[in-house]
Amino acid sequence: DAMVIQNPRYQVTQFGKPVTLSCSQTLNHNVMYWYQQKSSQAPKLLFHYYDKDFNNEADTPDNFQSRRPNTSFCFLDIRSPGLGDAAMYLCATSRDLTAWEQYFGPGTRLTVT
Amino acid sequence: GIQVEQSPPDLILQEGANSTLRCNFSDSVNNLQWFHQNPWGQLINLFYIPSGTKQNGRLSATTVATERYSLLYISSSQTTDSGVYFCGFNAGKSTFGDGTTLTVKP
């Protein structure tokens, strides 16, 4: 009865090679979020989708893009990963933006070689 | 934006001890949540607690929104309670505190 699923759990990519991380949810929530978390730091919001409405944080690098083809799936695309993009990437959902109770997936740990 | 501060940053306990973690925020929030990040990195929901008190087994939480703080209580701590505890909320932007790292020793 997994609610927020992320694939893969571990991803290794080469410097500059595009990579896509996947998130799916069975909660039918309107909002899906992507966070980046580096070691010993708090999660940092990259962007979120409210339904099909994309909301990018001002300080999210252009290298990071996202797609939400339907309610259940959301993808994080890193166009040209650098060494500084190595991190844990967390996907979360909430029913809406005001009732903000968030549910997180297990995360994808990205290594850039 | 609203600032959030968690204390203490680090906490080391002997198994069986009790602890209180604190989350202060600089303005009113109405959707505060507590999470435990396990050793594998997943953020586990503990409490969604915009106000009042909730209890779940050995854990309980209290949010006093008018005084801009929330507390997480852990009683009779176990080694499996180790990890990082975050408070978070959305006041225009999803915001998390820097976390409290709890280590419970056997």
HADDOCK unambig.tbl for C-alpha pairs under 7 A between the chains (distance, minus, plus):
assign (segid A and resid 41 and name CA) (segid B and resid 98 and name CA) 6.34 0.50 0.50
assign (segid A and resid 42 and name CA) (segid B and resid 96 and name CA) 6.21 0.50 0.50
assign (segid A and resid 42 and name CA) (segid B and resid 97 and name CA) 6.55 0.50 0.50
assign (segid A and resid 42 and name CA) (segid B and resid 98 and name CA) 5.14 0.50 0.50
assign (segid A and resid 42 and name CA) (segid B and resid 99 and name CA) 6.80 0.50 0.50
assign (segid A and resid 43 and name CA) (segid B and resid 96 and name CA) 6.80 0.50 0.50
assign (segid A and resid 45 and name CA) (segid B and resid 94 and name CA) 6.64 0.50 0.50
assign (segid A and resid 99 and name CA) (segid B and resid 31 and name CA) 6.72 0.50 0.50
assign (segid A and resid 100 and name CA) (segid B and resid 31 and name CA) 6.00 0.50 0.50
assign (segid A and resid 100 and name CA) (segid B and resid 90 and name CA) 6.51 0.50 0.50
assign (segid A and resid 101 and name CA) (segid B and resid 33 and name CA) 6.87 0.50 0.50
assign (segid A and resid 101 and name CA) (segid B and resid 48 and name CA) 6.14 0.50 0.50
assign (segid A and resid 103 and name CA) (segid B and resid 45 and name CA) 6.88 0.50 0.50
assign (segid A and resid 104 and name CA) (segid B and resid 43 and name CA) 5.97 0.50 0.50
assign (segid A and resid 105 and name CA) (segid B and resid 42 and name CA) 6.68 0.50 0.50
assign (segid A and resid 106 and name CA) (segid B and resid 41 and name CA) 6.83 0.50 0.50
assign (segid A and resid 106 and name CA) (segid B and resid 42 and name CA) 4.54 0.50 0.50
assign (segid A and resid 107 and name CA) (segid B and resid 41 and name CA) 6.81 0.50 0.50
assign (segid A and resid 107 and name CA) (segid B and resid 42 and name CA) 6.16 0.50 0.50
